[in-house]
Amino acid sequence: MKKLLSFAVISLLVLVLAACGSNGDSGNGSGDGKGIKEGKLVVGASNVPHAEILEEAAPLLKEKGIELEIKTFSDYVIPNQALRDKDLDANFFQHEPYLKSQIADNGYEFESAGGVHIEPIGVYSKKHDNLEDLPKGAEILMSNSVADHGRILSMLQEKGLITLKKGVEKTAATVEDIEKNPKDLQFNTQFEAAFLPQAYLNGDGDAVLINGNYALGADIDPAKEAIALESPEDNPYVNLVVVRSEDKNNEQIKALVEVLQSEDIKKFIEEKYQGTVIPAGK
C-alpha cells in the first residue's frame, strides 16, 4: 500500500511539474498562443530602434482600438521561433534577405506585411580615421550571420576596397566570392552580431562592421563614429513587419503597418535618429 501511495504522489508531482513547465517559458502571445485576438497585438522587436518606433506607434494604434504589447529581444533567432509558436502576432527586426534565409533554413511559413525603415550598416574603428587608412592585411570583424555577408561585402565593394566576382547576387555574396582584394583584408566572421559593438569599443580588429540597431543599442552614434556608412539608395535591407502567412491579411496587422508607414512615424524616425535610421521610401 505504501508503495502504491508513493507512486501516486510521485505521479501527481510529475503531472503538476509538467503543467507548470508547459506554461513557463512559452509566452502568452495574444493570451493563449492560439493566434491574434480582437483588439490586441503582441509584437516582438529589437530594443533599438524597433521597440522605440513601436512605442511611438502604440497611441496611434490605440486610437484604432488596438492595444499594442511589445516584447523585446536581443538576438535574431528567438523572435522568429516565437512567431512560429504563436507567442507573437508579428515581429519587427529583420530585413528581407535574412527573412528569406530563415524561411529556407527552418521552413517558416512567414511573409512580410510591409517595410518600415532602413538602418545603414557602418564601419567603425578605434585605430583608423577612414577606410583609406586601413593597412595591408587589416582584420575586418563582421557578423557570423551569412545573411549579412552579402550586404557587408557589397558595401565594401561600393567603397572601393574589394571587387566581387561578376554575376554574383550581391545579397547572397560570401567571402569566397571576392575576386579582388588589393589590401588583402582578413575577414573574421566568428562574431554574433550583438557582440560586435563591444568588440569595437574594446578596440578589437582594424575595423568592425556593425548593424545600425546594435550600434544604437550600445549608445554608438553612427553619424559621428562610423568611418563609413552604407548608402540607403536602392537598398534591399528594409526592416520589415513579419507575420505568419495565415495572418497577412488580418485587419489588425494591416492597421499596424499603416501606422508604422504613416507620416507621423516617418517624422518621428527622421527627428529622433537624424539619418542613422531612415524611413523606407526615403
Backbone as CSV, one residue per row, in Angstrom:
resi,resn,N_x,N_y,N_z,CA_x,CA_y,CA_z,C_x,C_y,C_z
1,MET,0.844,-1.204,0.000,0.000,0.000,0.000,0.880,1.255,0.000
2,LYS,1.968,1.230,0.826,2.868,2.376,0.888,3.494,2.652,-0.477
3,LYS,3.864,1.537,-1.170,4.465,1.691,-2.490,3.471,2.334,-3.455
4,LEU,2.210,1.877,-3.358,1.176,2.425,-4.242,0.954,3.912,-3.966
5,LEU,0.914,4.280,-2.649,0.726,5.689,-2.300,1.902,6.533,-2.779
6,SER,3.125,6.003,-2.612,4.305,6.738,-3.060,4.274,6.960,-4.557
7,PHE,3.881,5.911,-5.282,3.796,6.003,-6.743,2.768,7.051,-7.154
8,ALA,1.630,7.058,-6.422,0.566,8.013,-6.743,1.029,9.447,-6.508
9,VAL,1.742,9.676,-5.375,2.243,11.015,-5.063,3.248,11.476,-6.109
10,ILE,4.172,10.584,-6.467,5.188,10.928,-7.473,4.534,11.250,-8.805
11,SER,3.533,10.452,-9.196,2.839,10.680,-10.462,2.157,12.028,-10.476
12,LEU,1.537,12.375,-9.318,0.855,13.656,-9.220,1.855,14.812,-9.341
13,LEU,3.011,14.667,-8.685,4.035,15.705,-8.766,4.541,15.885,-10.183
14,VAL,4.735,14.789,-10.902,5.188,14.850,-12.288,4.191,15.607,-13.141
15,LEU,2.897,15.302,-12.938,1.857,15.981,-13.724,1.825,17.474,-13.420
16,VAL,1.967,17.834,-12.118,1.954,19.245,-11.732,3.137,19.973,-12.338
17,LEU,4.344,19.357,-12.230,5.541,19.983,-12.780,5.463,20.127,-14.284
18,ALA,4.910,19.120,-14.939,4.757,19.179,-16.395,3.828,20.301,-16.791
19,ALA,2.739,20.458,-16.035,1.787,21.529,-16.332,2.439,22.887,-16.150
20,CYS,3.251,23.037,-15.062,3.950,24.296,-14.834,4.928,24.580,-15.952
21,GLY,5.652,23.533,-16.371,6.632,23.706,-17.435,5.985,24.112,-18.732
22,SER,4.806,23.603,-19.033,4.171,23.926,-20.307,3.703,25.360,-20.353
23,ASN,3.555,26.016,-19.179,3.104,27.394,-19.166,4.239,28.377,-18.893
24,GLY,5.451,27.864,-18.676,6.515,28.718,-18.182,7.155,29.605,-19.208
25,ASP,7.973,29.072,-20.129,8.798,29.887,-20.995,8.177,30.120,-22.357
26,SER,6.989,29.633,-22.584,6.445,29.700,-23.937,5.858,31.053,-24.261
27,GLY,5.594,31.893,-23.273,4.984,33.196,-23.536,3.505,33.048,-23.786
28,ASN,2.819,34.192,-23.824,1.372,34.163,-23.946,0.848,34.508,-25.319
29,GLY,1.682,35.083,-26.193,1.155,35.560,-27.452,0.054,36.542,-27.162
30,SER,-1.093,36.356,-27.793,-2.222,37.241,-27.535,-3.050,36.738,-26.380
31,GLY,-2.461,35.876,-25.566,-3.160,35.426,-24.373,-3.147,33.929,-24.220
32,ASP,-3.242,33.183,-25.327,-3.316,31.736,-25.183,-2.539,30.997,-26.266
33,GLY,-1.716,31.711,-27.033,-0.916,31.060,-28.053,-1.708,30.542,-29.229
34,LYS,-2.949,30.978,-29.398,-3.785,30.450,-30.478,-3.979,31.441,-31.619
35,GLY,-3.271,32.545,-31.597,-3.375,33.486,-32.690,-3.853,34.852,-32.253
36,ILE,-4.091,35.712,-33.225,-4.424,37.111,-32.967,-5.795,37.239,-32.317
37,LYS,-5.826,38.030,-31.248,-7.091,38.294,-30.561,-7.614,39.675,-30.935
38,GLU,-8.906,39.796,-30.934,-9.551,41.064,-31.268,-9.121,42.150,-30.289
39,GLY,-8.641,43.282,-30.846,-8.304,44.425,-30.016,-6.918,44.398,-29.404
40,LYS,-6.060,43.443,-29.811,-4.719,43.373,-29.231,-3.730,42.761,-30.212
41,LEU,-2.517,43.284,-30.204,-1.424,42.705,-30.968,-0.197,42.584,-30.076
42,VAL,0.484,41.449,-30.159,1.747,41.241,-29.448,2.854,41.181,-30.500
43,VAL,3.781,42.135,-30.428,4.820,42.251,-31.449,6.194,42.149,-30.800
44,GLY,7.036,41.284,-31.344,8.407,41.147,-30.873,9.323,42.060,-31.655
45,ALA,10.307,42.650,-30.978,11.174,43.623,-31.648,12.530,43.701,-30.979
46,SER,13.539,44.113,-31.763,14.822,44.503,-31.178,14.607,45.774,-30.374
47,ASN,15.441,45.964,-29.335,15.256,47.107,-28.439,15.308,48.444,-29.168
48,VAL,16.380,48.622,-29.957,16.604,49.894,-30.642,16.896,49.616,-32.113
49,PRO,16.247,50.304,-33.035,15.209,51.320,-32.830,13.784,50.759,-32.860
50,HIS,13.661,49.453,-33.113,12.350,48.868,-33.417,11.336,49.053,-32.292
51,ALA,11.739,48.705,-31.065,10.810,48.841,-29.941,10.469,50.303,-29.693
52,GLU,11.449,51.195,-29.899,11.186,52.623,-29.718,10.167,53.131,-30.741
53,ILE,10.280,52.652,-31.956,9.325,53.043,-33.004,7.943,52.504,-32.676
54,LEU,7.889,51.262,-32.187,6.599,50.675,-31.806,5.964,51.439,-30.644
55,GLU,6.785,51.868,-29.697,6.250,52.643,-28.562,5.608,53.939,-29.048
56,GLU,6.227,54.549,-30.051,5.661,55.770,-30.622,4.367,55.467,-31.376
57,ALA,4.287,54.272,-31.947,3.107,53.880,-32.723,1.941,53.445,-31.842
58,ALA,2.231,53.042,-30.608,1.189,52.470,-29.739,-0.017,53.383,-29.547
59,PRO,0.171,54.685,-29.246,-1.009,55.551,-29.080,-1.836,55.678,-30.363
60,LEU,-1.167,55.664,-31.518,-1.879,55.765,-32.791,-2.712,54.512,-33.038
61,LEU,-2.171,53.364,-32.623,-2.941,52.114,-32.740,-4.096,52.099,-31.752
62,LYS,-3.851,52.672,-30.572,-4.906,52.721,-29.551,-6.121,53.475,-30.079
63,GLU,-5.875,54.512,-30.883,-6.967,55.273,-31.489,-7.803,54.407,-32.427
64,LYS,-7.179,53.344,-32.930,-7.882,52.415,-33.810,-8.483,51.242,-33.041
65,GLY,-8.409,51.320,-31.702,-8.988,50.268,-30.869,-8.111,49.050,-30.690
66,ILE,-6.798,49.220,-30.921,-5.878,48.082,-30.822,-4.821,48.358,-29.759
67,GLU,-4.759,47.492,-28.754,-3.717,47.571,-27.726,-2.461,46.893,-28.248
68,LEU,-1.321,47.562,-28.119,-0.057,47.006,-28.600,0.812,46.594,-27.421
69,GLU,1.157,45.307,-27.376,2.118,44.806,-26.387,3.434,44.527,-27.110
70,ILE,4.511,45.084,-26.579,5.822,44.951,-27.213,6.705,44.034,-26.375
71,LYS,7.252,43.015,-27.026,8.213,42.128,-26.357,9.572,42.318,-27.029
72,THR,10.600,42.627,-26.228,11.904,42.915,-26.795,12.818,41.694,-26.766
73,PHE,13.683,41.620,-27.779,14.618,40.502,-27.932,16.003,41.063,-28.257
74,SER,17.030,40.365,-27.809,18.399,40.827,-28.037,19.127,39.998,-29.084
75,ASP,18.430,39.054,-29.725,19.078,38.267,-30.772,18.166,38.173,-31.987
76,TYR,18.647,37.473,-33.024,17.914,37.388,-34.286,17.235,36.028,-34.490
77,VAL,17.337,35.144,-33.527,16.808,33.783,-33.715,15.465,33.594,-33.015
78,ILE,15.401,33.961,-31.745,14.210,33.692,-30.938,12.952,34.386,-31.460
79,PRO,13.035,35.627,-31.984,11.788,36.266,-32.439,11.055,35.491,-33.528
80,ASN,11.781,34.815,-34.395,11.119,34.010,-35.425,10.554,32.718,-34.845
81,GLN,11.259,32.134,-33.895,10.739,30.939,-33.234,9.459,31.277,-32.475
82,ALA,9.465,32.430,-31.809,8.288,32.849,-31.046,7.100,33.150,-31.965
83,LEU,7.381,33.699,-33.130,6.305,33.962,-34.094,5.726,32.648,-34.609
84,ARG,6.594,31.704,-34.912,6.136,30.380,-35.360,5.252,29.720,-34.311
85,ASP,5.654,29.841,-33.051,4.940,29.181,-31.962,3.700,29.950,-31.494
86,LYS,3.408,31.059,-32.162,2.252,31.905,-31.848,2.352,32.558,-30.474
87,ASP,3.583,32.746,-30.010,3.803,33.551,-28.816,3.815,35.037,-29.194
88,LEU,3.955,35.312,-30.488,3.877,36.664,-31.022,2.873,36.682,-32.165
89,ASP,2.303,37.855,-32.418,1.426,38.026,-33.575,2.207,38.541,-34.775
90,ALA,3.335,39.187,-34.524,4.207,39.707,-35.572,5.568,39.975,-34.946
91,ASN,6.590,40.097,-35.787,7.854,40.601,-35.268,8.390,41.681,-36.195
92,PHE,9.295,42.478,-35.646,9.807,43.651,-36.341,11.272,43.807,-35.971
93,PHE,12.150,43.218,-36.799,13.583,43.313,-36.518,14.440,42.956,-37.722
94,GLN,13.861,42.326,-38.758,14.673,41.716,-39.808,14.389,42.310,-41.188
95,HIS,15.387,42.159,-42.070,15.221,42.591,-43.455,14.939,41.374,-44.342
96,GLU,14.617,41.636,-45.590,14.151,40.560,-46.471,15.186,39.464,-46.728
97,PRO,16.466,39.786,-47.009,17.431,38.697,-47.216,17.539,37.764,-46.006
98,TYR,17.509,38.338,-44.800,17.565,37.484,-43.602,16.288,36.656,-43.479
99,LEU,15.142,37.273,-43.729,13.879,36.549,-43.668,13.888,35.372,-44.636
100,LYS,14.336,35.603,-45.858,14.376,34.521,-46.853,15.291,33.387,-46.408
101,SER,16.434,33.745,-45.807,17.359,32.699,-45.359,16.753,31.888,-44.224
102,GLN,16.010,32.546,-43.337,15.371,31.853,-42.218,14.250,30.937,-42.700
103,ILE,13.506,31.391,-43.689,12.446,30.551,-44.262,13.057,29.320,-44.922
104,ALA,14.143,29.527,-45.669,14.811,28.407,-46.344,15.393,27.414,-45.349
105,ASP,15.979,27.920,-44.264,16.642,27.052,-43.292,15.664,26.347,-42.351
106,ASN,14.537,26.997,-42.048,13.651,26.484,-40.994,12.238,26.147,-41.446
107,GLY,11.929,26.425,-42.704,10.599,26.096,-43.208,9.490,26.964,-42.644
108,TYR,9.829,28.157,-42.137,8.810,29.040,-41.588,7.807,29.449,-42.672
109,GLU,6.549,29.488,-42.310,5.523,29.985,-43.216,5.240,31.442,-42.838
110,PHE,6.177,32.315,-43.210,6.146,33.730,-42.868,6.081,34.575,-44.134
111,GLU,5.578,35.799,-43.961,5.591,36.777,-45.039,5.796,38.169,-44.468
112,SER,6.304,39.059,-45.315,6.392,40.460,-44.926,5.018,41.099,-45.066
113,ALA,4.642,41.876,-44.038,3.398,42.640,-44.110,3.675,44.070,-44.553
114,GLY,4.963,44.455,-44.597,5.316,45.798,-45.040,6.651,46.243,-44.484
115,GLY,7.338,47.130,-45.216,8.622,47.661,-44.790,8.458,48.973,-44.050
116,VAL,9.384,49.252,-43.126,9.264,50.438,-42.286,10.482,51.367,-42.401
117,HIS,11.681,50.823,-42.242,12.849,51.697,-42.234,14.108,50.937,-42.637
118,ILE,15.165,51.699,-42.871,16.490,51.159,-43.180,17.458,51.642,-42.105
119,GLU,18.326,50.748,-41.652,19.403,51.107,-40.727,20.726,50.903,-41.458
120,PRO,21.314,51.942,-42.004,22.570,51.750,-42.734,23.632,51.099,-41.858
121,ILE,24.245,50.047,-42.374,25.309,49.375,-41.643,26.557,50.267,-41.688
122,GLY,27.354,50.224,-40.648,28.505,51.119,-40.587,29.822,50.413,-40.354
123,VAL,30.911,51.068,-40.776,32.276,50.606,-40.492,32.808,51.467,-39.347
124,TYR,33.311,50.808,-38.303,33.800,51.512,-37.112,35.237,51.084,-36.817
125,SER,36.019,52.008,-36.302,37.405,51.674,-35.977,37.925,52.579,-34.873
126,LYS,38.651,52.004,-33.941,39.344,52.775,-32.908,40.793,53.072,-33.334
127,LYS,41.195,52.509,-34.479,42.595,52.624,-34.894,42.793,53.477,-36.141
128,HIS,41.743,53.631,-36.932,41.886,54.329,-38.212,40.737,55.311,-38.395
129,ASP,41.057,56.451,-39.004,40.072,57.515,-39.158,39.244,57.408,-40.429
130,ASN,39.705,56.643,-41.404,38.945,56.458,-42.634,39.345,55.147,-43.305
131,LEU,38.588,54.751,-44.295,38.831,53.460,-44.953,40.189,53.425,-45.647
132,GLU,40.618,54.574,-46.172,41.893,54.617,-46.897,43.072,54.290,-45.986
133,ASP,42.896,54.496,-44.680,43.983,54.249,-43.728,44.142,52.774,-43.359
134,LEU,43.176,51.950,-43.748,43.288,50.529,-43.410,44.562,49.957,-44.025
135,PRO,45.392,49.283,-43.229,46.670,48.775,-43.743,46.504,47.455,-44.499
136,LYS,47.546,47.040,-45.162,47.571,45.723,-45.794,47.344,44.661,-44.715
137,GLY,46.481,43.694,-45.020,46.213,42.620,-44.078,45.330,43.018,-42.918
138,ALA,44.642,44.142,-43.023,43.781,44.617,-41.933,42.731,43.575,-41.571
139,GLU,42.490,43.420,-40.261,41.482,42.468,-39.792,40.125,43.168,-39.733
140,ILE,39.154,42.602,-40.453,37.807,43.151,-40.519,36.871,42.211,-39.757
141,LEU,36.257,42.708,-38.694,35.342,41.902,-37.891,33.923,42.095,-38.410
142,MET,33.214,40.978,-38.605,31.850,41.058,-39.114,30.990,39.934,-38.558
143,SER,29.706,40.081,-38.720,28.735,39.128,-38.181,28.952,37.728,-38.749
144,ASN,28.634,36.716,-37.917,28.681,35.339,-38.415,27.401,34.946,-39.139
145,SER,26.463,35.884,-39.258,25.221,35.620,-39.996,25.499,35.753,-41.484
146,VAL,25.416,34.629,-42.210,25.701,34.641,-43.647,24.772,35.606,-44.373
147,ALA,23.572,35.800,-43.844,22.616,36.714,-44.474,23.125,38.151,-44.478
148,ASP,24.076,38.477,-43.584,24.655,39.826,-43.547,25.878,39.966,-44.448
149,HIS,26.470,38.868,-44.857,27.741,38.934,-45.569,27.623,39.647,-46.907
150,GLY,26.576,39.314,-47.669,26.404,39.972,-48.957,26.244,41.470,-48.806
151,ARG,25.523,41.868,-47.786,25.318,43.292,-47.521,26.640,43.977,-47.210
152,ILE,27.427,43.360,-46.339,28.703,43.943,-45.935,29.678,44.006,-47.106
153,LEU,29.770,42.913,-47.849,30.720,42.860,-48.964,30.316,43.814,-50.081
154,SER,29.004,43.956,-50.306,28.543,44.912,-51.315,28.918,46.335,-50.918
155,MET,28.808,46.611,-49.623,29.192,47.930,-49.127,30.690,48.167,-49.331
156,LEU,31.509,47.176,-49.003,32.955,47.334,-49.150,33.344,47.474,-50.619
157,GLN,32.592,46.811,-51.494,32.831,46.986,-52.934,32.462,48.408,-53.362
158,GLU,31.326,48.889,-52.866,30.884,50.256,-53.175,31.922,51.284,-52.742
159,LYS,32.620,50.981,-51.623,33.629,51.903,-51.103,34.992,51.698,-51.760
160,GLY,35.104,50.730,-52.679,36.334,50.536,-53.432,37.385,49.663,-52.785
161,LEU,37.020,48.933,-51.736,38.003,48.112,-51.029,38.170,46.729,-51.631
162,ILE,37.108,46.179,-52.198,37.152,44.852,-52.799,36.342,44.871,-54.100
163,THR,36.468,43.787,-54.871,35.628,43.585,-56.046,35.070,42.173,-55.979
164,LEU,33.770,42.052,-56.133,33.144,40.733,-56.146,33.165,40.156,-57.560
165,LYS,33.095,38.843,-57.642,33.073,38.176,-58.948,31.846,38.613,-59.739
166,LYS,31.998,38.694,-61.043,30.884,39.079,-61.900,29.765,38.043,-61.818
167,GLY,28.544,38.536,-61.833,27.396,37.635,-61.834,26.949,37.180,-60.464
168,VAL,27.695,37.544,-59.427,27.320,37.141,-58.062,26.153,37.996,-57.582
169,GLU,25.115,37.334,-57.067,23.994,38.056,-56.477,24.486,38.733,-55.202
170,LYS,24.429,40.045,-55.177,25.064,40.791,-54.090,24.525,40.416,-52.715
171,THR,23.209,40.205,-52.607,22.648,39.902,-51.288,23.055,38.515,-50.802
172,ALA,23.535,37.668,-51.726,23.916,36.300,-51.354,25.429,36.088,-51.362
173,ALA,26.206,37.143,-51.576,27.659,37.011,-51.688,28.290,36.566,-50.373
174,THR,29.373,35.817,-50.485,30.164,35.393,-49.328,31.616,35.794,-49.559
175,VAL,32.436,35.617,-48.548,33.855,35.970,-48.659,34.505,35.237,-49.826
176,GLU,34.042,34.020,-50.120,34.604,33.241,-51.217,34.315,33.864,-52.581
177,ASP,33.385,34.803,-52.632,33.021,35.451,-53.897,33.848,36.701,-54.182
178,ILE,34.828,36.986,-53.333,35.700,38.144,-53.564,36.696,37.813,-54.676
179,GLU,36.731,38.646,-55.701,37.664,38.431,-56.818,38.948,39.226,-56.625
180,LYS,38.808,40.480,-56.190,39.977,41.326,-55.979,39.945,41.894,-54.563
181,ASN,41.095,41.809,-53.899,41.218,42.268,-52.515,42.594,42.907,-52.359
182,PRO,42.796,44.092,-52.984,44.138,44.690,-53.057,44.805,44.933,-51.714
183,LYS,44.039,45.160,-50.664,44.626,45.369,-49.335,44.780,44.055,-48.558
184,ASP,44.410,42.938,-49.198,44.467,41.621,-48.551,43.756,41.655,-47.196
185,LEU,42.548,42.242,-47.186,41.764,42.323,-45.954,41.470,40.919,-45.433
186,GLN,41.590,40.752,-44.124,41.339,39.469,-43.478,39.994,39.538,-42.761
187,PHE,39.039,38.709,-43.190,37.679,38.782,-42.664,37.479,37.780,-41.536
188,ASN,37.175,38.301,-40.361,36.914,37.483,-39.175,35.401,37.430,-38.986
189,THR,34.810,36.265,-39.251,33.344,36.129,-39.238,32.841,35.318,-38.051
190,GLN,33.575,35.333,-36.949,33.209,34.476,-35.816,32.256,35.144,-34.824
191,PHE,31.900,36.403,-35.031,31.167,37.162,-34.019,29.655,37.119,-34.214
192,GLU,28.929,36.926,-33.115,27.497,37.187,-33.118,27.312,38.689,-33.306
193,ALA,26.310,39.066,-34.098,26.105,40.485,-34.408,25.986,41.336,-33.145
194,ALA,25.347,40.788,-32.109,25.118,41.554,-30.878,26.412,41.861,-30.123
195,PHE,27.494,41.103,-30.388,28.751,41.310,-29.668,29.699,42.267,-30.392
196,LEU,29.366,42.635,-31.626,30.269,43.478,-32.406,30.468,44.878,-31.809
197,PRO,29.422,45.515,-31.256,29.671,46.826,-30.641,30.734,46.782,-29.539
198,GLN,30.702,45.725,-28.717,31.694,45.623,-27.647,33.085,45.392,-28.227
199,ALA,33.169,44.624,-29.324,34.465,44.411,-29.976,35.035,45.750,-30.449
200,TYR,34.174,46.592,-31.017,34.614,47.930,-31.450,35.057,48.766,-30.259
201,LEU,34.245,48.781,-29.207,34.581,49.587,-28.029,35.875,49.106,-27.368
202,ASN,36.155,47.809,-27.499,37.398,47.246,-26.955,38.609,47.561,-27.827
203,GLY,38.361,48.066,-29.050,39.457,48.328,-29.973,39.941,47.098,-30.695
204,ASP,39.100,46.056,-30.773,39.492,44.824,-31.456,39.490,45.021,-32.970
205,GLY,40.389,44.305,-33.657,40.452,44.370,-35.107,40.849,45.751,-35.610
206,ASP,40.954,45.851,-36.935,41.233,47.160,-37.543,39.949,47.902,-37.869
207,ALA,38.900,47.150,-38.163,37.599,47.749,-38.446,36.518,46.743,-38.090
208,VAL,35.356,47.263,-37.684,34.238,46.416,-37.266,32.997,46.873,-38.021
209,LEU,32.301,45.924,-38.641,31.047,46.202,-39.340,29.892,45.944,-38.371
210,ILE,29.091,46.974,-38.086,28.037,46.853,-37.071,26.695,47.253,-37.653
211,ASN,25.697,46.396,-37.443,24.330,46.722,-37.833,23.852,47.942,-37.058
212,GLY,23.044,48.777,-37.710,22.614,50.029,-37.116,21.912,49.874,-35.782
213,ASN,21.041,48.872,-35.661,20.292,48.727,-34.410,21.207,48.369,-33.245
214,TYR,22.236,47.555,-33.511,23.147,47.188,-32.431,24.055,48.364,-32.052
215,ALA,24.432,49.171,-33.030,25.226,50.359,-32.725,24.426,51.304,-31.832
216,LEU,23.187,51.586,-32.226,22.350,52.487,-31.438,22.085,51.925,-30.044
217,GLY,21.876,50.604,-29.960,21.615,49.971,-28.671,22.788,50.046,-27.723
218,ALA,23.995,50.211,-28.280,25.203,50.328,-27.446,25.623,51.790,-27.270
219,ASP,24.710,52.716,-27.589,24.985,54.157,-27.484,26.152,54.589,-28.362
220,ILE,26.286,53.916,-29.503,27.264,54.315,-30.512,26.513,55.125,-31.564
221,ASP,26.955,56.331,-31.814,26.278,57.205,-32.767,26.866,57.000,-34.163
222,PRO,26.141,56.320,-35.064,26.683,56.063,-36.402,27.071,57.334,-37.144
223,ALA,26.284,58.393,-36.987,26.566,59.629,-37.709,27.899,60.249,-37.287
224,LYS,28.311,60.041,-36.037,29.536,60.646,-35.517,30.717,59.683,-35.488
225,GLU,30.450,58.400,-35.268,31.559,57.470,-35.023,31.926,56.569,-36.196
226,ALA,30.990,56.320,-37.107,31.302,55.438,-38.231,32.293,56.116,-39.168
227,ILE,33.275,55.371,-39.651,34.197,55.925,-40.643,33.633,55.747,-42.050
228,ALA,32.552,54.984,-42.166,31.826,54.850,-43.438,30.456,54.270,-43.142
229,LEU,29.455,54.724,-43.902,28.096,54.218,-43.759,27.578,53.720,-45.101
230,GLU,26.798,52.663,-45.038,26.151,52.094,-46.216,25.200,53.119,-46.841
231,SER,25.140,53.149,-48.160,24.227,54.042,-48.850,22.795,53.517,-48.744
232,PRO,21.813,54.392,-48.498,20.413,53.952,-48.447,19.788,53.800,-49.832
233,GLU,20.491,54.237,-50.876,19.933,54.186,-52.222,19.864,52.750,-52.734
234,ASP,18.700,52.405,-53.305,18.488,51.054,-53.849,18.876,49.977,-52.839
235,ASN,18.539,50.210,-51.601,18.940,49.317,-50.513,17.865,48.257,-50.274
236,PRO,18.204,46.959,-50.422,17.205,45.906,-50.220,16.997,45.506,-48.764
237,TYR,17.676,46.216,-47.846,17.671,45.789,-46.446,16.684,46.586,-45.592
238,VAL,15.498,46.802,-46.146,14.439,47.473,-45.399,13.970,46.559,-44.272
239,ASN,13.820,47.106,-43.079,13.338,46.325,-41.942,11.831,46.146,-42.035
240,LEU,11.384,44.921,-41.820,10.016,44.517,-42.128,9.191,44.165,-40.887
241,VAL,7.893,44.341,-41.009,6.952,43.697,-40.095,6.663,42.329,-40.691
242,VAL,6.969,41.273,-39.937,6.825,39.901,-40.444,5.736,39.175,-39.661
243,VAL,4.919,38.442,-40.401,3.795,37.722,-39.795,3.731,36.302,-40.347
244,ARG,2.964,35.472,-39.678,2.659,34.161,-40.243,1.824,34.373,-41.501
245,SER,2.041,33.550,-42.506,1.338,33.713,-43.785,-0.167,33.766,-43.605
246,GLU,-0.674,33.010,-42.660,-2.123,32.950,-42.429,-2.690,34.282,-41.931
247,ASP,-1.805,35.155,-41.407,-2.270,36.405,-40.805,-1.973,37.637,-41.657
248,LYS,-1.437,37.437,-42.859,-1.012,38.588,-43.654,-2.157,39.557,-43.932
249,ASN,-3.356,39.043,-44.117,-4.499,39.902,-44.446,-5.355,40.257,-43.237
250,ASN,-4.851,39.954,-42.047,-5.579,40.317,-40.833,-5.701,41.837,-40.737
251,GLU,-6.880,42.331,-40.407,-7.133,43.773,-40.395,-6.290,44.500,-39.349
252,GLN,-6.005,43.839,-38.223,-5.193,44.490,-37.194,-3.738,44.592,-37.635
253,ILE,-3.262,43.590,-38.345,-1.913,43.644,-38.905,-1.825,44.769,-39.927
254,LYS,-2.840,44.884,-40.770,-2.864,45.971,-41.755,-2.843,47.332,-41.069
255,ALA,-3.568,47.445,-39.962,-3.595,48.710,-39.212,-2.217,49.023,-38.634
256,LEU,-1.522,47.994,-38.122,-0.172,48.170,-37.578,0.770,48.717,-38.638
257,VAL,0.759,48.098,-39.810,1.649,48.529,-40.891,1.283,49.935,-41.362
258,GLU,0.004,50.206,-41.454,-0.454,51.539,-41.865,0.078,52.617,-40.922
259,VAL,0.030,52.341,-39.631,0.549,53.296,-38.645,2.064,53.440,-38.769
260,LEU,2.778,52.321,-38.895,4.237,52.363,-38.967,4.740,53.046,-40.235
261,GLN,3.922,53.065,-41.272,4.293,53.726,-42.523,3.694,55.135,-42.627
262,SER,3.053,55.585,-41.572,2.383,56.885,-41.591,3.383,58.037,-41.546
263,GLU,2.923,59.224,-41.921,3.773,60.411,-41.889,4.212,60.739,-40.463
264,ASP,3.344,60.455,-39.489,3.698,60.704,-38.086,4.926,59.908,-37.673
265,ILE,4.951,58.637,-38.032,6.075,57.779,-37.653,7.315,58.109,-38.478
266,LYS,7.138,58.430,-39.749,8.289,58.842,-40.565,8.952,60.081,-39.968
267,LYS,8.137,61.025,-39.540,8.670,62.245,-38.942,9.401,61.930,-37.639
268,PHE,8.834,61.028,-36.834,9.485,60.622,-35.585,10.851,60.000,-35.871
269,ILE,10.920,59.109,-36.848,12.187,58.447,-37.184,13.223,59.470,-37.634
270,GLU,12.823,60.389,-38.494,13.761,61.388,-39.019,14.288,62.296,-37.912
271,GLU,13.401,62.714,-37.016,13.814,63.648,-35.969,14.626,62.974,-34.868
272,LYS,14.251,61.758,-34.525,14.938,61.076,-33.417,16.307,60.540,-33.825
273,TYR,16.404,59.992,-35.041,17.622,59.260,-35.404,18.551,60.030,-36.346
274,GLN,18.096,61.166,-36.862,18.968,62.074,-37.602,19.822,61.380,-38.677
275,GLY,19.158,60.532,-39.466,19.844,59.909,-40.600,20.481,58.574,-40.299
276,THR,20.550,58.167,-39.029,21.099,56.848,-38.717,20.033,55.751,-38.847
277,VAL,18.782,56.157,-38.892,17.660,55.281,-39.268,16.853,56.094,-40.262
278,ILE,16.498,55.478,-41.384,15.855,56.210,-42.472,14.526,55.545,-42.814
279,PRO,13.427,56.305,-42.862,12.144,55.703,-43.248,12.221,55.057,-44.623
280,ALA,11.580,53.935,-44.799,11.562,53.257,-46.099,10.942,54.189,-47.137
281,GLY,11.524,54.181,-48.326,10.987,55.012,-49.393,11.613,56.384,-49.444
282,LYS,12.481,56.691,-48.458,13.135,57.997,-48.456,14.404,57.957,-49.303
